[in-house]
Amino acid sequence: MWAVSQESIDIQRAITENLVILLYSIYTNDAIRGQDEVIDEVIALCVDGRLTVDQFIKTLNDKDMMMIYEGV
């Protein structure tokens, strides 16, 4: 478990007010194996307003961990 100060949380929330979300993943670039699609689906949920910024970040982190554990 991570120990995060309230100050760090406040700073992060202030930064997210100016967060820019690209419509497509620039990181995986692996459309053949479907990893771009996973990230792009999460981006679409946020862009459509179905995820808050906090949910978006958590979901991306969860997907990232899943891909790491799968050895992608």
All heavy atoms as a GROMACS GRO file, in nm:
protein
  574
    1MET      N    1   0.084  -0.118   0.000
    1MET     CA    2   0.000   0.000   0.000
    1MET      C    3   0.089   0.124   0.000
    1MET      O    4   0.191   0.128   0.064
    1MET     CB    5  -0.091  -0.003   0.122
    1MET     CG    6  -0.170   0.125   0.138
    1MET     SD    7  -0.308   0.102   0.250
    1MET     CE    8  -0.439   0.126   0.136
    2TRP      N    9   0.043   0.226  -0.071
    2TRP     CA   10   0.119   0.350  -0.082
    2TRP      C   11   0.075   0.448   0.026
    2TRP      O   12  -0.043   0.459   0.057
    2TRP     CB   13   0.093   0.414  -0.218
    2TRP     CG   14   0.147   0.334  -0.330
    2TRP    CD1   15   0.081   0.233  -0.396
    2TRP    CD2   16   0.274   0.343  -0.389
    2TRP    NE1   17   0.161   0.180  -0.493
    2TRP    CE2   18   0.282   0.246  -0.491
    2TRP    CE3   19   0.385   0.423  -0.367
    2TRP    CZ2   20   0.393   0.229  -0.569
    2TRP    CZ3   21   0.496   0.405  -0.446
    2TRP    CH2   22   0.499   0.309  -0.545
    3ALA      N   23   0.169   0.522   0.080
    3ALA     CA   24   0.139   0.631   0.174
    3ALA      C   25   0.154   0.762   0.098
    3ALA      O   26   0.264   0.799   0.056
    3ALA     CB   27   0.234   0.626   0.292
    4VAL      N   28   0.042   0.829   0.076
    4VAL     CA   29   0.042   0.952  -0.001
    4VAL      C   30  -0.013   1.064   0.086
    4VAL      O   31  -0.120   1.049   0.147
    4VAL     CB   32  -0.045   0.937  -0.128
    4VAL    CG1   33  -0.046   1.065  -0.209
    4VAL    CG2   34   0.004   0.820  -0.213
    5SER      N   35   0.057   1.175   0.090
    5SER     CA   36   0.014   1.288   0.173
    5SER      C   37  -0.104   1.359   0.108
    5SER      O   38  -0.123   1.355  -0.014
    5SER     CB   39   0.129   1.386   0.194
    5SER     OG   40   0.157   1.454   0.072
    6GLN      N   41  -0.180   1.428   0.191
    6GLN     CA   42  -0.292   1.507   0.140
    6GLN      C   43  -0.240   1.616   0.047
    6GLN      O   44  -0.304   1.649  -0.053
    6GLN     CB   45  -0.372   1.568   0.255
    6GLN     CG   46  -0.497   1.642   0.209
    6GLN     CD   47  -0.595   1.553   0.132
    6GLN    OE1   48  -0.628   1.444   0.177
    6GLN    NE2   49  -0.639   1.598   0.016
    7GLU      N   50  -0.122   1.671   0.078
    7GLU     CA   51  -0.063   1.773  -0.007
    7GLU      C   52  -0.038   1.718  -0.148
    7GLU      O   53  -0.068   1.784  -0.248
    7GLU     CB   54   0.068   1.823   0.054
    7GLU     CG   55   0.135   1.930  -0.032
    7GLU     CD   56   0.270   1.974   0.023
    7GLU    OE1   57   0.327   1.903   0.108
    7GLU    OE2   58   0.318   2.079  -0.022
    8SER      N   59   0.015   1.596  -0.157
    8SER     CA   60   0.039   1.535  -0.288
    8SER      C   61  -0.091   1.514  -0.364
    8SER      O   62  -0.098   1.536  -0.485
    8SER     CB   63   0.110   1.401  -0.271
    8SER     OG   64   0.240   1.420  -0.222
    9ILE      N   65  -0.193   1.471  -0.293
    9ILE     CA   66  -0.325   1.452  -0.356
    9ILE      C   67  -0.379   1.584  -0.408
    9ILE      O   68  -0.428   1.593  -0.521
    9ILE     CB   69  -0.423   1.386  -0.258
    9ILE    CG1   70  -0.377   1.243  -0.227
    9ILE    CG2   71  -0.566   1.388  -0.313
    9ILE    CD1   72  -0.453   1.177  -0.113
   10ASP      N   73  -0.367   1.689  -0.328
   10ASP     CA   74  -0.415   1.822  -0.368
   10ASP      C   75  -0.340   1.873  -0.490
   10ASP      O   76  -0.400   1.930  -0.582
   10ASP     CB   77  -0.403   1.921  -0.253
   10ASP     CG   78  -0.495   1.889  -0.137
   10ASP    OD1   79  -0.595   1.815  -0.157
   10ASP    OD2   80  -0.467   1.938  -0.025
   11ILE      N   81  -0.209   1.850  -0.494
   11ILE     CA   82  -0.128   1.893  -0.609
   11ILE      C   83  -0.172   1.818  -0.734
   11ILE      O   84  -0.191   1.878  -0.840
   11ILE     CB   85   0.022   1.872  -0.581
   11ILE    CG1   86   0.070   1.972  -0.475
   11ILE    CG2   87   0.104   1.884  -0.710
   11ILE    CD1   88   0.209   1.942  -0.421
   12GLN      N   89  -0.190   1.687  -0.722
   12GLN     CA   90  -0.232   1.606  -0.836
   12GLN      C   91  -0.369   1.650  -0.888
   12GLN      O   92  -0.390   1.662  -1.009
   12GLN     CB   93  -0.237   1.458  -0.799
   12GLN     CG   94  -0.272   1.367  -0.913
   12GLN     CD   95  -0.171   1.370  -1.026
   12GLN    OE1   96  -0.052   1.383  -1.003
   12GLN    NE2   97  -0.217   1.358  -1.147
   13ARG      N   98  -0.461   1.677  -0.798
   13ARG     CA   99  -0.595   1.722  -0.840
   13ARG      C  100  -0.588   1.857  -0.910
   13ARG      O  101  -0.663   1.882  -1.006
   13ARG     CB  102  -0.688   1.724  -0.721
   13ARG     CG  103  -0.727   1.584  -0.680
   13ARG     CD  104  -0.841   1.581  -0.584
   13ARG     NE  105  -0.882   1.442  -0.564
   13ARG     CZ  106  -0.922   1.393  -0.448
   13ARG    NH1  107  -0.929   1.470  -0.342
   13ARG    NH2  108  -0.956   1.267  -0.439
   14ALA      N  109  -0.501   1.946  -0.863
   14ALA     CA  110  -0.485   2.077  -0.928
   14ALA      C  111  -0.430   2.059  -1.069
   14ALA      O  112  -0.473   2.128  -1.163
   14ALA     CB  113  -0.393   2.166  -0.845
   15ILE      N  114  -0.338   1.965  -1.086
   15ILE     CA  115  -0.281   1.938  -1.218
   15ILE      C  116  -0.387   1.883  -1.313
   15ILE      O  117  -0.393   1.919  -1.430
   15ILE     CB  118  -0.161   1.840  -1.206
   15ILE    CG1  119  -0.045   1.908  -1.136
   15ILE    CG2  120  -0.120   1.786  -1.343
   15ILE    CD1  121   0.067   1.814  -1.097
   16THR      N  122  -0.474   1.796  -1.262
   16THR     CA  123  -0.572   1.731  -1.348
   16THR      C  124  -0.677   1.828  -1.402
   16THR      O  125  -0.746   1.796  -1.498
   16THR     CB  126  -0.642   1.613  -1.278
   16THR    OG1  127  -0.710   1.660  -1.162
   16THR    CG2  128  -0.545   1.505  -1.242
   17GLU      N  129  -0.686   1.946  -1.344
   17GLU     CA  130  -0.779   2.046  -1.399
   17GLU      C  131  -0.738   2.085  -1.540
   17GLU      O  132  -0.821   2.131  -1.619
   17GLU     CB  133  -0.784   2.169  -1.308
   17GLU     CG  134  -0.851   2.142  -1.176
   17GLU     CD  135  -0.851   2.263  -1.084
   17GLU    OE1  136  -0.818   2.374  -1.132
   17GLU    OE2  137  -0.884   2.246  -0.967
   18ASN      N  138  -0.612   2.068  -1.573
   18ASN     CA  139  -0.560   2.102  -1.706
   18ASN      C  140  -0.520   1.979  -1.785
   18ASN      O  141  -0.447   1.989  -1.883
   18ASN     CB  142  -0.439   2.196  -1.692
   18ASN     CG  143  -0.476   2.325  -1.623
   18ASN    OD1  144  -0.570   2.391  -1.661
   18ASN    ND2  145  -0.403   2.359  -1.518
   19LEU      N  146  -0.569   1.865  -1.744
   19LEU     CA  147  -0.534   1.739  -1.809
   19LEU      C  148  -0.586   1.734  -1.952
   19LEU      O  149  -0.701   1.769  -1.979
   19LEU     CB  150  -0.593   1.622  -1.729
   19LEU     CG  151  -0.565   1.481  -1.780
   19LEU    CD1  152  -0.417   1.449  -1.764
   19LEU    CD2  153  -0.648   1.381  -1.703
   20VAL      N  154  -0.499   1.693  -2.041
   20VAL     CA  155  -0.537   1.673  -2.180
   20VAL      C  156  -0.535   1.524  -2.206
   20VAL      O  157  -0.436   1.456  -2.180
   20VAL     CB  158  -0.439   1.745  -2.276
   20VAL    CG1  159  -0.471   1.712  -2.420
   20VAL    CG2  160  -0.441   1.894  -2.251
   21ILE      N  161  -0.644   1.472  -2.260
   21ILE     CA  162  -0.654   1.330  -2.289
   21ILE      C  163  -0.654   1.313  -2.440
   21ILE      O  164  -0.742   1.364  -2.509
   21ILE     CB  165  -0.781   1.268  -2.228
   21ILE    CG1  166  -0.778   1.285  -2.077
   21ILE    CG2  167  -0.794   1.121  -2.269
   21ILE    CD1  168  -0.905   1.246  -2.008
   22LEU      N  169  -0.552   1.244  -2.490
   22LEU     CA  170  -0.546   1.217  -2.633
   22LEU      C  171  -0.650   1.111  -2.668
   22LEU      O  172  -0.682   1.025  -2.585
   22LEU     CB  173  -0.406   1.169  -2.672
   22LEU     CG  174  -0.293   1.266  -2.640
   22LEU    CD1  175  -0.159   1.202  -2.671
   22LEU    CD2  176  -0.310   1.396  -2.717
   23LEU      N  177  -0.703   1.117  -2.787
   23LEU     CA  178  -0.809   1.025  -2.826
   23LEU      C  179  -0.759   0.885  -2.856
   23LEU      O  180  -0.838   0.792  -2.863
   23LEU     CB  181  -0.886   1.081  -2.944
   23LEU     CG  182  -0.959   1.213  -2.916
   23LEU    CD1  183  -1.030   1.260  -3.042
   23LEU    CD2  184  -1.058   1.199  -2.802
   24TYR      N  185  -0.629   0.867  -2.875
   24TYR     CA  186  -0.574   0.736  -2.902
   24TYR      C  187  -0.444   0.719  -2.825
   24TYR      O  188  -0.372   0.815  -2.801
   24TYR     CB  189  -0.547   0.717  -3.052
   24TYR     CG  190  -0.672   0.729  -3.134
   24TYR    CD1  191  -0.703   0.847  -3.198
   24TYR    CD2  192  -0.762   0.624  -3.141
   24TYR    CE1  193  -0.820   0.860  -3.270
   24TYR    CE2  194  -0.879   0.636  -3.213
   24TYR     CZ  195  -0.908   0.754  -3.277
   24TYR     OH  196  -1.025   0.767  -3.348
   25SER      N  197  -0.414   0.599  -2.789
   25SER     CA  198  -0.292   0.568  -2.714
   25SER      C  199  -0.168   0.601  -2.795
   25SER      O  200  -0.159   0.567  -2.913
   25SER     CB  201  -0.291   0.421  -2.675
   25SER     OG  202  -0.166   0.386  -2.621
   26ILE      N  203  -0.072   0.664  -2.731
   26ILE     CA  204   0.057   0.688  -2.796
   26ILE      C  205   0.163   0.595  -2.738
   26ILE      O  206   0.278   0.600  -2.778
   26ILE     CB  207   0.103   0.834  -2.780
   26ILE    CG1  208   0.124   0.868  -2.632
   26ILE    CG2  209   0.006   0.928  -2.847
   26ILE    CD1  210   0.192   1.001  -2.607
   27TYR      N  211   0.126   0.510  -2.644
   27TYR     CA  212   0.223   0.431  -2.571
   27TYR      C  213   0.243   0.290  -2.626
   27TYR      O  214   0.354   0.250  -2.650
   27TYR     CB  215   0.187   0.424  -2.423
   27TYR     CG  216   0.187   0.561  -2.362
   27TYR    CD1  217   0.068   0.624  -2.329
   27TYR    CD2  218   0.306   0.629  -2.341
   27TYR    CE1  219   0.069   0.751  -2.274
   27TYR    CE2  220   0.308   0.756  -2.287
   27TYR     CZ  221   0.188   0.817  -2.253
   27TYR     OH  222   0.188   0.942  -2.200
   28THR      N  223   0.138   0.214  -2.642
   28THR     CA  224   0.157   0.074  -2.676
   28THR      C  225   0.186   0.052  -2.823
   28THR      O  226   0.268  -0.031  -2.858
   28THR     CB  227   0.035  -0.009  -2.636
   28THR    OG1  228  -0.080   0.042  -2.703
   28THR    CG2  229   0.014  -0.005  -2.487
   29ASN      N  230   0.114   0.123  -2.909
   29ASN     CA  231   0.134   0.110  -3.054
   29ASN      C  232   0.143  -0.036  -3.097
   29ASN      O  233   0.232  -0.076  -3.170
   29ASN     CB  234   0.260   0.187  -3.097
   29ASN     CG  235   0.261   0.211  -3.247
   29ASN    OD1  236   0.157   0.211  -3.310
   29ASN    ND2  237   0.378   0.233  -3.303
   30ASP      N  238   0.051  -0.115  -3.047
   30ASP     CA  239   0.053  -0.259  -3.073
   30ASP      C  240  -0.087  -0.305  -3.114
   30ASP      O  241  -0.145  -0.391  -3.051
   30ASP     CB  242   0.101  -0.333  -2.948
   30ASP     CG  243   0.128  -0.480  -2.975
   30ASP    OD1  244   0.117  -0.523  -3.091
   30ASP    OD2  245   0.159  -0.552  -2.879
   31ALA      N  246  -0.139  -0.246  -3.219
   31ALA     CA  247  -0.276  -0.276  -3.260
   31ALA      C  248  -0.293  -0.423  -3.301
   31ALA      O  249  -0.400  -0.479  -3.288
   31ALA     CB  250  -0.317  -0.185  -3.375
   32ILE      N  251  -0.187  -0.484  -3.347
   32ILE     CA  252  -0.196  -0.624  -3.390
   32ILE      C  253  -0.234  -0.714  -3.273
   32ILE      O  254  -0.316  -0.804  -3.284
   32ILE     CB  255  -0.063  -0.671  -3.454
   32ILE    CG1  256  -0.040  -0.596  -3.585
   32ILE    CG2  257  -0.063  -0.821  -3.477
   32ILE    CD1  258   0.096  -0.618  -3.647
   33ARG      N  259  -0.173  -0.691  -3.156
   33ARG     CA  260  -0.202  -0.774  -3.040
   33ARG      C  261  -0.317  -0.720  -2.956
   33ARG      O  262  -0.352  -0.777  -2.855
   33ARG     CB  263  -0.076  -0.789  -2.954
   33ARG     CG  264   0.027  -0.875  -3.026
   33ARG     CD  265   0.161  -0.882  -2.961
   33ARG     NE  266   0.156  -0.902  -2.818
   33ARG     CZ  267   0.259  -0.882  -2.738
   33ARG    NH1  268   0.373  -0.841  -2.787
   33ARG    NH2  269   0.250  -0.903  -2.609
   34GLY      N  270  -0.374  -0.607  -2.995
   34GLY     CA  271  -0.494  -0.557  -2.929
   34GLY      C  272  -0.471  -0.469  -2.809
   34GLY      O  273  -0.566  -0.426  -2.746
   35GLN      N  274  -0.347  -0.439  -2.775
   35GLN     CA  275  -0.323  -0.358  -2.656
   35GLN      C  276  -0.366  -0.214  -2.676
   35GLN      O  277  -0.414  -0.150  -2.583
   35GLN     CB  278  -0.176  -0.366  -2.613
   35GLN     CG  279  -0.132  -0.506  -2.577
   35GLN     CD  280  -0.225  -0.574  -2.478
   35GLN    OE1  281  -0.265  -0.515  -2.380
   35GLN    NE2  282  -0.260  -0.698  -2.504
   36ASP      N  283  -0.347  -0.159  -2.795
   36ASP     CA  284  -0.396  -0.023  -2.821
   36ASP      C  285  -0.546  -0.016  -2.798
   36ASP      O  286  -0.597   0.081  -2.744
   36ASP     CB  287  -0.367   0.020  -2.966
   36ASP     CG  288  -0.228   0.074  -2.983
   36ASP    OD1  289  -0.162   0.104  -2.882
   36ASP    OD2  290  -0.183   0.087  -3.098
   37GLU      N  291  -0.616  -0.119  -2.841
   37GLU     CA  292  -0.761  -0.121  -2.829
   37GLU      C  293  -0.804  -0.113  -2.682
   37GLU      O  294  -0.898  -0.042  -2.649
   37GLU     CB  295  -0.815  -0.248  -2.893
   37GLU     CG  296  -0.965  -0.252  -2.904
   37GLU     CD  297  -1.011  -0.372  -2.983
   37GLU    OE1  298  -0.966  -0.390  -3.097
   37GLU    OE2  299  -1.092  -0.447  -2.927
   38VAL      N  300  -0.734  -0.183  -2.594
   38VAL     CA  301  -0.767  -0.181  -2.451
   38VAL      C  302  -0.753  -0.039  -2.396
   38VAL      O  303  -0.842   0.011  -2.329
   38VAL     CB  304  -0.675  -0.278  -2.373
   38VAL    CG1  305  -0.692  -0.260  -2.224
   38VAL    CG2  306  -0.705  -0.422  -2.412
   39ILE      N  307  -0.641   0.025  -2.426
   39ILE     CA  308  -0.617   0.161  -2.378
   39ILE      C  309  -0.715   0.259  -2.442
   39ILE      O  310  -0.772   0.346  -2.375
   39ILE     CB  311  -0.471   0.204  -2.407
   39ILE    CG1  312  -0.372   0.109  -2.342
   39ILE    CG2  313  -0.448   0.349  -2.366
   39ILE    CD1  314  -0.376   0.104  -2.191
   40ASP      N  315  -0.737   0.244  -2.572
   40ASP     CA  316  -0.829   0.334  -2.643
   40ASP      C  317  -0.971   0.324  -2.589
   40ASP      O  318  -1.043   0.424  -2.584
   40ASP     CB  319  -0.826   0.306  -2.793
   40ASP     CG  320  -0.694   0.346  -2.858
   40ASP    OD1  321  -0.618   0.422  -2.795
   40ASP    OD2  322  -0.669   0.301  -2.971
   41GLU      N  323  -1.014   0.206  -2.547
   41GLU     CA  324  -1.147   0.191  -2.489
   41GLU      C  325  -1.159   0.270  -2.358
   41GLU      O  326  -1.261   0.334  -2.333
   41GLU     CB  327  -1.178   0.044  -2.462
   41GLU     CG  328  -1.206  -0.035  -2.589
   41GLU     CD  329  -1.219  -0.184  -2.564
   41GLU    OE1  330  -1.215  -0.227  -2.446
   41GLU    OE2  331  -1.232  -0.259  -2.662
   42VAL      N  332  -1.055   0.268  -2.278
   42VAL     CA  333  -1.056   0.344  -2.152
   42VAL      C  334  -1.058   0.494  -2.182
   42VAL      O  335  -1.132   0.570  -2.119
   42VAL     CB  336  -0.935   0.307  -2.064
   42VAL    CG1  337  -0.932   0.392  -1.937
   42VAL    CG2  338  -0.938   0.160  -2.028
   43ILE      N  339  -0.979   0.536  -2.279
   43ILE     CA  340  -0.978   0.677  -2.319
   43ILE      C  341  -1.117   0.719  -2.365
   43ILE      O  342  -1.168   0.825  -2.327
   43ILE     CB  343  -0.873   0.702  -2.430
   43ILE    CG1  344  -0.732   0.682  -2.372
   43ILE    CG2  345  -0.887   0.841  -2.490
   43ILE    CD1  346  -0.622   0.680  -2.476
   44ALA      N  347  -1.181   0.636  -2.446
   44ALA     CA  348  -1.315   0.668  -2.496
   44ALA      C  349  -1.416   0.683  -2.382
   44ALA      O  350  -1.502   0.772  -2.386
   44ALA     CB  351  -1.362   0.561  -2.595
   45LEU      N  352  -1.405   0.600  -2.280
   45LEU     CA  353  -1.496   0.610  -2.165
   45LEU      C  354  -1.481   0.745  -2.095
   45LEU      O  355  -1.580   0.806  -2.055
   45LEU     CB  356  -1.469   0.497  -2.065
   45LEU     CG  357  -1.507   0.357  -2.108
   45LEU    CD1  358  -1.457   0.255  -2.006
   45LEU    CD2  359  -1.658   0.345  -2.125
   46CYS      N  360  -1.359   0.792  -2.084
   46CYS     CA  361  -1.336   0.921  -2.019
   46CYS      C  362  -1.384   1.036  -2.108
   46CYS      O  363  -1.451   1.127  -2.061
   46CYS     CB  364  -1.188   0.938  -1.986
   46CYS     SG  365  -1.155   1.084  -1.885
   47VAL      N  366  -1.350   1.030  -2.235
   47VAL     CA  367  -1.391   1.135  -2.328
   47VAL      C  368  -1.544   1.146  -2.334
   47VAL      O  369  -1.600   1.255  -2.342
   47VAL     CB  370  -1.331   1.110  -2.468
   47VAL    CG1  371  -1.390   1.204  -2.572
   47VAL    CG2  372  -1.179   1.124  -2.462
   48ASP      N  373  -1.612   1.031  -2.328
   48ASP     CA  374  -1.758   1.029  -2.332
   48ASP      C  375  -1.822   1.072  -2.200
   48ASP      O  376  -1.943   1.082  -2.190
   48ASP     CB  377  -1.809   0.889  -2.366
   48ASP     CG  378  -1.778   0.848  -2.509
   48ASP    OD1  379  -1.744   0.936  -2.590
   48ASP    OD2  380  -1.789   0.728  -2.540
   49GLY      N  381  -1.739   1.094  -2.098
   49GLY     CA  382  -1.791   1.136  -1.968
   49GLY      C  383  -1.838   1.022  -1.880
   49GLY      O  384  -1.902   1.046  -1.777
   50ARG      N  385  -1.808   0.898  -1.918
   50ARG     CA  386  -1.851   0.784  -1.838
   50ARG      C  387  -1.753   0.751  -1.726
   50ARG      O  388  -1.785   0.669  -1.640
   50ARG     CB  389  -1.874   0.662  -1.927
   50ARG     CG  390  -1.994   0.684  -2.021
   50ARG     CD  391  -2.019   0.563  -2.106
   50ARG     NE  392  -1.928   0.567  -2.221
   50ARG     CZ  393  -1.908   0.466  -2.304
   50ARG    NH1  394  -1.970   0.351  -2.285
   50ARG    NH2  395  -1.825   0.478  -2.405
   51LEU      N  396  -1.635   0.814  -1.726
   51LEU     CA  397  -1.538   0.800  -1.618
   51LEU      C  398  -1.495   0.939  -1.574
   51LEU      O  399  -1.472   1.026  -1.658
   51LEU     CB  400  -1.413   0.724  -1.665
   51LEU     CG  401  -1.423   0.577  -1.699
   51LEU    CD1  402  -1.287   0.527  -1.750
   51LEU    CD2  403  -1.466   0.496  -1.579
   52THR      N  404  -1.481   0.958  -1.444
   52THR     CA  405  -1.420   1.081  -1.394
   52THR      C  406  -1.270   1.071  -1.419
   52THR      O  407  -1.219   0.964  -1.453
   52THR     CB  408  -1.445   1.099  -1.244
   52THR    OG1  409  -1.376   0.994  -1.173
   52THR    CG2  410  -1.594   1.096  -1.211
   53VAL      N  411  -1.200   1.181  -1.400
   53VAL     CA  412  -1.054   1.178  -1.418
   53VAL      C  413  -0.991   1.079  -1.320
   53VAL      O  414  -0.903   1.003  -1.358
   53VAL     CB  415  -0.994   1.320  -1.403
   53VAL    CG1  416  -0.842   1.314  -1.401
   53VAL    CG2  417  -1.042   1.410  -1.515
   54ASP      N  418  -1.039   1.080  -1.196
   54ASP     CA  419  -0.985   0.985  -1.097
   54ASP      C  420  -1.010   0.840  -1.140
   54ASP      O  421  -0.922   0.755  -1.129
   54ASP     CB  422  -1.045   1.009  -0.959
   54ASP     CG  423  -0.991   1.136  -0.893
   54ASP    OD1  424  -0.883   1.183  -0.931
   54ASP    OD2  425  -1.060   1.188  -0.802
   55GLN      N  426  -1.131   0.811  -1.189
   55GLN     CA  427  -1.163   0.676  -1.236
   55GLN      C  428  -1.079   0.640  -1.358
   55GLN      O  429  -1.034   0.527  -1.373
   55GLN     CB  430  -1.311   0.665  -1.272
   55GLN     CG  431  -1.404   0.672  -1.154
   55GLN     CD  432  -1.550   0.686  -1.197
   55GLN    OE1  433  -1.581   0.754  -1.296
   55GLN    NE2  434  -1.639   0.622  -1.124
   56PHE      N  435  -1.058   0.738  -1.446
   56PHE     CA  436  -0.978   0.718  -1.565
   56PHE      C  437  -0.835   0.676  -1.528
   56PHE      O  438  -0.783   0.577  -1.579
   56PHE     CB  439  -0.977   0.848  -1.648
   56PHE     CG  440  -0.881   0.849  -1.763
   56PHE    CD1  441  -0.905   0.771  -1.876
   56PHE    CD2  442  -0.768   0.928  -1.760
   56PHE    CE1  443  -0.818   0.772  -1.984
   56PHE    CE2  444  -0.680   0.931  -1.868
   56PHE     CZ  445  -0.706   0.853  -1.979
   57ILE      N  446  -0.774   0.751  -1.437
   57ILE     CA  447  -0.637   0.721  -1.396
   57ILE      C  448  -0.630   0.584  -1.329
   57ILE      O  449  -0.540   0.504  -1.358
   57ILE     CB  450  -0.582   0.832  -1.304
   57ILE    CG1  451  -0.566   0.961  -1.385
   57ILE    CG2  452  -0.450   0.791  -1.240
   57ILE    CD1  453  -0.540   1.084  -1.302
   58LYS      N  454  -0.725   0.554  -1.241
   58LYS     CA  455  -0.726   0.424  -1.174
   58LYS      C  456  -0.742   0.311  -1.275
   58LYS      O  457  -0.673   0.210  -1.269
   58LYS     CB  458  -0.836   0.416  -1.069
   58LYS     CG  459  -0.835   0.282  -0.997
   58LYS     CD  460  -0.951   0.267  -0.902
   58LYS     CE  461  -0.952   0.136  -0.830
   58LYS     NZ  462  -0.913   0.017  -0.901
   59THR      N  463  -0.834   0.329  -1.370
   59THR     CA  464  -0.859   0.226  -1.470
   59THR      C  465  -0.736   0.205  -1.558
   59THR      O  466  -0.699   0.091  -1.587
   59THR     CB  467  -0.982   0.262  -1.556
   59THR    OG1  468  -1.095   0.280  -1.468
   59THR    CG2  469  -1.014   0.153  -1.656
   60LEU      N  470  -0.672   0.313  -1.600
   60LEU     CA  471  -0.549   0.299  -1.679
   60LEU      C  472  -0.441   0.227  -1.599
   60LEU      O  473  -0.372   0.140  -1.653
   60LEU     CB  474  -0.497   0.435  -1.724
   60LEU     CG  475  -0.560   0.496  -1.847
   60LEU    CD1  476  -0.492   0.629  -1.880
   60LEU    CD2  477  -0.555   0.404  -1.966
   61ASN      N  478  -0.427   0.262  -1.471
   61ASN     CA  479  -0.329   0.193  -1.388
   61ASN      C  480  -0.361   0.045  -1.377
   61ASN      O  481  -0.272  -0.040  -1.385
   61ASN     CB  482  -0.324   0.255  -1.248
   61ASN     CG  483  -0.251   0.387  -1.246
   61ASN    OD1  484  -0.171   0.416  -1.334
   61ASN    ND2  485  -0.279   0.467  -1.145
   62ASP      N  486  -0.489   0.012  -1.359
   62ASP     CA  487  -0.530  -0.128  -1.349
   62ASP      C  488  -0.500  -0.204  -1.478
   62ASP      O  489  -0.449  -0.316  -1.476
   62ASP     CB  490  -0.679  -0.140  -1.316
   62ASP     CG  491  -0.713  -0.092  -1.175
   62ASP    OD1  492  -0.621  -0.074  -1.093
   62ASP    OD2  493  -0.834  -0.072  -1.148
   63LYS      N  494  -0.533  -0.142  -1.591
   63LYS     CA  495  -0.507  -0.206  -1.722
   63LYS      C  496  -0.358  -0.224  -1.743
   63LYS      O  497  -0.312  -0.327  -1.795
   63LYS     CB  498  -0.568  -0.124  -1.837
   63LYS     CG  499  -0.719  -0.113  -1.833
   63LYS     CD  500  -0.785  -0.245  -1.861
   63LYS     CE  501  -0.936  -0.228  -1.868
   63LYS     NZ  502  -1.005  -0.352  -1.887
   64ASP      N  503  -0.280  -0.122  -1.705
   64ASP     CA  504  -0.136  -0.130  -1.718
   64ASP      C  505  -0.080  -0.245  -1.636
   64ASP      O  506   0.001  -0.323  -1.686
   64ASP     CB  507  -0.073   0.003  -1.674
   64ASP     CG  508   0.076   0.005  -1.695
   64ASP    OD1  509   0.122  -0.031  -1.805
   64ASP    OD2  510   0.148   0.043  -1.600
   65MET      N  511  -0.123  -0.258  -1.513
   65MET     CA  512  -0.076  -0.368  -1.428
   65MET      C  513  -0.115  -0.503  -1.487
   65MET      O  514  -0.037  -0.597  -1.485
   65MET     CB  515  -0.131  -0.354  -1.286
   65MET     CG  516  -0.070  -0.238  -1.209
   65MET     SD  517   0.110  -0.237  -1.202
   65MET     CE  518   0.141  -0.384  -1.108
   66MET      N  519  -0.237  -0.511  -1.541
   66MET     CA  520  -0.282  -0.635  -1.603
   66MET      C  521  -0.190  -0.673  -1.719
   66MET      O  522  -0.149  -0.788  -1.732
   66MET     CB  523  -0.426  -0.620  -1.653
   66MET     CG  524  -0.482  -0.746  -1.720
   66MET     SD  525  -0.650  -0.721  -1.784
   66MET     CE  526  -0.622  -0.601  -1.912
   67MET      N  527  -0.154  -0.574  -1.802
   67MET     CA  528  -0.067  -0.602  -1.916
   67MET      C  529   0.072  -0.641  -1.870
   67MET      O  530   0.136  -0.729  -1.930
   67MET     CB  531  -0.064  -0.482  -2.010
   67MET     CG  532  -0.194  -0.463  -2.086
   67MET     SD  533  -0.188  -0.340  -2.218
   67MET     CE  534  -0.169  -0.189  -2.129
   68ILE      N  535   0.121  -0.579  -1.762
   68ILE     CA  536   0.252  -0.616  -1.708
   68ILE      C  537   0.250  -0.760  -1.660
   68ILE      O  538   0.340  -0.838  -1.690
   68ILE     CB  539   0.293  -0.519  -1.594
   68ILE    CG1  540   0.327  -0.382  -1.653
   68ILE    CG2  541   0.408  -0.576  -1.514
   68ILE    CD1  542   0.345  -0.273  -1.550
   69TYR      N  543   0.145  -0.797  -1.585
   69TYR     CA  544   0.135  -0.935  -1.533
   69TYR      C  545   0.120  -1.037  -1.645
   69TYR      O  546   0.164  -1.150  -1.633
   69TYR     CB  547   0.020  -0.948  -1.435
   69TYR     CG  548   0.041  -0.876  -1.305
   69TYR    CD1  549  -0.062  -0.807  -1.244
   69TYR    CD2  550   0.165  -0.875  -1.241
   69TYR    CE1  551  -0.042  -0.740  -1.123
   69TYR    CE2  552   0.185  -0.810  -1.121
   69TYR     CZ  553   0.082  -0.742  -1.062
   69TYR     OH  554   0.100  -0.678  -0.945
   70GLU      N  555   0.058  -0.995  -1.755
   70GLU     CA  556   0.041  -1.086  -1.868
   70GLU      C  557   0.167  -1.093  -1.955
   70GLU      O  558   0.172  -1.169  -2.050
   70GLU     CB  559  -0.078  -1.042  -1.954
   70GLU     CG  560  -0.212  -1.060  -1.886
   70GLU     CD  561  -0.328  -1.007  -1.968
   70GLU    OE1  562  -0.304  -0.939  -2.071
   70GLU    OE2  563  -0.443  -1.032  -1.928
   71GLY      N  564   0.263  -1.008  -1.923
   71GLY     CA  565   0.390  -1.009  -1.999
   71GLY      C  566   0.382  -0.940  -2.131
   71GLY      O  567   0.456  -0.970  -2.223
   72VAL      N  568   0.291  -0.845  -2.142
   72VAL     CA  569   0.275  -0.772  -2.269
   72VAL      C  570   0.378  -0.663  -2.277
   72VAL      O  571   0.412  -0.598  -2.187
   72VAL     CB  572   0.133  -0.712  -2.278
   72VAL    CG1  573   0.119  -0.626  -2.400
   72VAL    CG2  574   0.033  -0.824  -2.278
   0.00000   0.00000   0.00000
